[in-house]
Amino acid sequence: MATLLNKTLFTFRFRKKKSSAVQASFLIKLSSLMAEGFSLRESLLFLQMILPKEKHWIQAVLEELEEGERFDSSIKKQGFPDRVSAQIYLSFIHGNLTEALAASGSYLEEKAKQQGQLTKLLQYPLFLLVFMIGILMAIRVMILPNFEQMNATNGSSINNIAIGFIYHFPTLLGIISLVVCLSTLIIKNQLGKRTAIQRTAFFMKIPLLSAMLRLYYTNLFSYEWSQLLKSGLQMNKIIELMQTKETTQLMQEVANEIEKELRKGLNFKESMSKFTFFNSELGFIIMHGEATSRLGIELAVYAKDCQLRLMDKIQKIFSWIQPIIFLVIAFFIMCVYLALLLPTFTMMEEIL
């Protein structure tokens, strides 16, 4: 019993520490080894030797495989995303495990790259923003009370507005923080009671997220469908596979809804029109691909196009983040100038 408890705690600890970069490196190396002819077990044993920091959870995966556990289920227990485990599960059906591992690794690698890029973009401006908030709080507590009497007689309207902003800044900051925290808790609680489709539809209402989410989910489903179609499966069979519990909750619900619409006599294009998180042209591509008997190839090309467009949108948003934060900092600096420095310079001119 003690041994089992220690193993569970040990596995949980390593699960929590793995980053997207570590997961990406593992999957890409595993894919490369299997492409060279290694079996899954041989590849894992080799990775256990060359990745000493990861050998503990790789050993846990090996042990579960020996006990009859599926690989996708095992890595899901080790903290890999649902998307990755679902892709690997489906790859065992369409037979392209090596390609699925490489695709999942590339996805996680790009995710880690974007996280690192966002961190670099935000480090300096966020430090300045926190510093300026500290300055405003210090001015409000220690300096502003001494300027109130002076500005009561000599202050201009702009000067008074700046002083009023600094004077009420702690209250405004507290109210905004409280509203954000309460809103987050309420939204999280409400979304927890909804289905995956309803949760996704909610996020689609957010202007900045909707375009990226639409490309993300279109890419995800198009890629998986293309791989399954290339293996010789028909769309009806693919819908059945997506309904299994091994896929993501969203995949299961989408497959269930499509099946209901198909039973009503609708085609795939019409059954998919109700999903706001798919690009509208996806239905046309499915119809065209079925007519030309090249649906798998066309979906694969379209999935790649969606991925490239998604990366482009993310880069554009990144390019706007830093300037917006600097504008907020500039506003704070202007308030400090109008509240403190401008009255001081005015007094000096009057004295001289």
BELSULTA-V413660 format. One record per residue. RES is the residue in one letter. PHI is phi in whole degrees, 0 to 359 (NA if undefined). OMEGA is omega in degrees with one decimal (999 if undefined). D_CENTER is the distance of its C-alpha to the mean C-alpha in whole Angstrom. Layout:
RES/PHI/OMEGA/D_CENTER ; RES/PHI/OMEGA/D_CENTER
This chain:
M/NA/179.7/38 ; A/295/-179.8/38 ; T/295/178.7/36 ; L/296/179.2/34 ; L/295/178.6/33 ; N/298/-180.0/32 ; K/296/-179.9/30 ; T/296/179.0/28 ; L/296/-179.5/27 ; F/295/179.9/27 ; T/295/179.7/25 ; F/297/-179.3/22 ; R/297/-179.6/23 ; F/288/176.9/22 ; R/297/-176.3/19 ; K/287/-173.3/17 ; K/271/-174.0/18 ; K/289/178.1/16 ; S/261/177.4/13 ; S/298/-179.8/11 ; A/295/178.9/14 ; V/295/179.2/17 ; Q/297/179.6/15 ; A/297/179.4/15 ; S/300/179.5/19 ; F/298/-176.7/20 ; L/293/-179.7/19 ; I/293/177.5/20 ; K/295/179.1/23 ; L/297/178.3/24 ; S/296/-179.9/24 ; S/297/179.6/26 ; L/295/180.0/29 ; M/291/176.0/29 ; A/293/178.8/29 ; E/273/175.7/32 ; G/107/176.9/34 ; F/290/171.7/33 ; S/282/-179.4/32 ; L/299/-179.0/29 ; R/295/179.0/31 ; E/298/179.3/33 ; S/296/-179.9/29 ; L/294/177.6/28 ; L/297/179.1/31 ; F/292/178.8/31 ; L/296/177.8/28 ; Q/297/179.7/29 ; M/281/-174.9/32 ; I/270/177.7/30 ; L/239/-174.9/27 ; P/299/-179.8/29 ; K/288/-177.0/26 ; E/252/-171.4/24 ; K/296/-176.0/27 ; H/292/-179.3/27 ; W/282/173.1/24 ; I/295/176.1/25 ; Q/298/178.0/29 ; A/297/177.7/27 ; V/296/179.4/26 ; L/300/-179.7/29 ; E/296/179.3/31 ; E/291/177.0/29 ; L/296/178.1/30 ; E/294/178.6/33 ; E/275/177.7/33 ; G/99/179.5/32 ; E/287/175.6/28 ; R/286/-177.4/26 ; F/296/-179.0/24 ; D/297/178.7/21 ; S/292/-178.4/22 ; S/293/-178.5/23 ; I/287/175.2/19 ; K/296/176.7/17 ; K/294/-179.4/20 ; Q/271/173.0/19 ; G/97/176.8/15 ; F/288/-176.8/14 ; P/298/177.9/11 ; D/301/179.7/13 ; R/301/-178.3/12 ; V/293/-179.3/14 ; S/296/178.4/16 ; A/293/178.6/17 ; Q/298/-179.3/17 ; I/291/177.0/20 ; Y/300/-179.6/22 ; L/293/-179.9/22 ; S/293/176.3/23 ; F/293/179.6/26 ; I/273/-179.3/27 ; H/274/171.1/27 ; G/85/-179.0/28 ; N/251/-177.4/26 ; L/298/-178.7/24 ; T/300/179.4/25 ; E/293/179.4/23 ; A/295/177.2/20 ; L/297/179.7/20 ; A/295/-179.9/20 ; A/295/178.4/17 ; S/294/177.7/15 ; G/297/178.8/15 ; S/295/177.9/15 ; Y/299/-179.8/11 ; L/291/178.2/11 ; E/295/177.9/13 ; E/294/177.7/11 ; K/298/178.6/8 ; A/295/178.9/10 ; K/297/179.3/12 ; Q/293/177.3/10 ; Q/297/177.9/9 ; G/295/179.2/13 ; Q/295/179.1/14 ; L/294/178.1/12 ; T/298/179.2/14 ; K/296/-180.0/17 ; L/294/-171.8/17 ; L/267/-173.5/17 ; Q/305/-175.6/19 ; Y/293/-179.9/22 ; P/296/178.3/22 ; L/292/175.9/20 ; F/298/178.5/23 ; L/296/-179.4/26 ; L/296/177.6/24 ; V/297/178.7/25 ; F/298/-179.5/28 ; M/293/176.3/29 ; I/297/176.2/28 ; G/297/178.1/31 ; I/298/179.7/33 ; L/298/178.7/33 ; M/295/179.7/34 ; A/295/178.8/36 ; I/297/-179.1/38 ; R/298/-173.9/38 ; V/275/-169.2/39 ; M/255/-171.6/42 ; I/253/-172.9/43 ; L/303/179.6/42 ; P/304/-179.5/45 ; N/284/-178.6/48 ; F/264/-173.9/47 ; E/295/-179.2/47 ; Q/293/-178.6/51 ; M/295/-176.6/51 ; N/281/177.2/49 ; A/296/-178.2/51 ; T/251/-173.3/53 ; N/252/-172.6/52 ; G/285/174.6/48 ; S/277/-179.0/47 ; S/295/179.1/45 ; I/295/178.5/42 ; N/298/179.7/43 ; N/294/177.6/43 ; I/296/179.2/40 ; A/297/178.5/38 ; I/295/178.3/40 ; G/298/178.2/39 ; F/296/-179.4/35 ; I/294/-178.6/36 ; Y/297/-177.4/38 ; H/265/-175.7/35 ; F/301/178.8/32 ; P/302/178.7/32 ; T/294/179.2/32 ; L/299/-179.6/30 ; L/296/178.9/27 ; G/295/179.9/28 ; I/296/-179.9/28 ; I/298/179.6/24 ; S/298/179.8/23 ; L/295/179.6/24 ; V/297/-179.7/23 ; V/296/-179.3/20 ; C/296/-179.9/20 ; L/295/179.5/22 ; S/297/179.3/20 ; T/298/179.7/17 ; L/296/-179.2/19 ; I/295/-179.7/20 ; I/297/179.8/17 ; K/298/179.8/16 ; N/294/-179.6/19 ; Q/291/180.0/20 ; L/293/178.9/17 ; G/295/-179.4/18 ; K/268/-175.5/21 ; R/257/177.7/20 ; T/283/179.5/19 ; A/297/178.6/16 ; I/295/179.2/17 ; Q/294/177.8/18 ; R/296/179.6/14 ; T/295/178.7/13 ; A/297/177.6/16 ; F/297/-179.4/15 ; F/292/177.8/12 ; M/291/178.9/14 ; K/279/179.6/16 ; I/274/-172.7/14 ; P/307/-175.9/16 ; L/290/-176.7/13 ; L/268/-169.9/10 ; S/302/-177.8/13 ; A/296/-179.7/14 ; M/289/179.2/10 ; L/296/179.7/9 ; R/297/177.7/13 ; L/291/-178.4/13 ; Y/297/-176.8/10 ; Y/288/175.7/12 ; T/297/177.2/15 ; N/297/-177.3/14 ; L/299/-177.5/14 ; F/290/179.9/17 ; S/298/-179.2/19 ; Y/295/-178.3/18 ; E/296/178.1/19 ; W/297/-178.9/22 ; S/297/-179.4/23 ; Q/293/179.7/24 ; L/291/178.6/25 ; L/293/178.9/28 ; K/296/-179.7/29 ; S/279/175.9/30 ; G/104/179.9/32 ; L/281/175.2/31 ; Q/269/-176.6/31 ; M/300/179.2/29 ; N/299/178.3/30 ; K/291/179.2/30 ; I/296/177.9/26 ; I/299/177.7/26 ; E/297/-179.9/28 ; L/296/-178.5/25 ; M/289/179.7/22 ; Q/276/-179.1/24 ; T/287/-175.7/24 ; K/290/-178.9/22 ; E/286/177.3/21 ; T/274/179.3/18 ; T/286/-179.4/15 ; Q/299/179.9/17 ; L/295/177.8/15 ; M/301/-179.8/17 ; Q/298/-177.4/20 ; E/291/177.6/20 ; V/297/179.5/20 ; A/298/178.9/23 ; N/296/-179.6/25 ; E/292/178.6/25 ; I/297/179.9/26 ; E/298/178.6/29 ; K/298/-179.0/30 ; E/292/178.9/30 ; L/295/178.7/32 ; R/292/177.1/34 ; K/279/178.8/35 ; G/101/178.5/36 ; L/279/175.0/33 ; N/270/-176.3/32 ; F/296/-179.6/28 ; K/299/-179.3/28 ; E/291/-178.8/29 ; S/289/-178.4/27 ; M/267/-177.2/24 ; S/294/-178.2/25 ; K/282/-178.1/24 ; F/269/-176.8/20 ; T/285/-176.9/19 ; F/267/172.6/15 ; F/248/172.4/17 ; N/296/-176.2/19 ; S/298/-177.2/23 ; E/285/-179.6/24 ; L/299/178.5/22 ; G/297/178.7/25 ; F/294/179.5/28 ; I/295/178.3/27 ; I/296/179.0/27 ; M/296/-179.5/31 ; H/293/-179.3/32 ; G/295/177.4/31 ; E/293/-179.8/33 ; A/289/-178.0/36 ; T/264/-177.9/35 ; S/61/177.9/35 ; R/232/-175.2/32 ; L/298/-179.5/29 ; G/301/-179.7/27 ; I/293/-177.6/28 ; E/295/178.0/27 ; L/293/178.6/23 ; A/296/178.5/22 ; V/295/-179.0/23 ; Y/293/177.9/21 ; A/298/178.6/18 ; K/296/178.3/19 ; D/297/178.1/19 ; C/297/179.4/16 ; Q/297/179.8/14 ; L/295/178.7/16 ; R/293/177.3/16 ; L/296/178.4/12 ; M/300/179.8/13 ; D/295/179.2/15 ; K/294/178.8/14 ; I/298/179.1/11 ; Q/297/178.8/14 ; K/294/178.4/16 ; I/295/177.2/14 ; F/302/-177.5/14 ; S/292/-180.0/18 ; W/265/-173.5/18 ; I/297/-176.2/16 ; Q/298/178.7/19 ; P/302/-180.0/22 ; I/295/178.8/21 ; I/296/178.7/21 ; F/295/176.2/24 ; L/294/177.2/26 ; V/297/178.5/25 ; I/297/178.8/27 ; A/298/177.2/30 ; F/297/177.8/30 ; F/298/179.5/31 ; I/297/178.9/33 ; M/297/177.9/35 ; C/296/177.7/35 ; V/298/-179.7/37 ; Y/297/-177.5/39 ; L/292/-176.2/40 ; A/279/-172.3/41 ; L/242/-172.2/43 ; L/288/-178.6/44 ; L/299/176.4/45 ; P/299/178.9/47 ; T/296/179.0/48 ; F/295/178.7/49 ; T/295/177.9/51 ; M/296/179.4/53 ; M/296/178.9/54 ; E/295/-179.8/55 ; E/292/179.2/57 ; I/293/-179.9/59 ; L/287/999/60
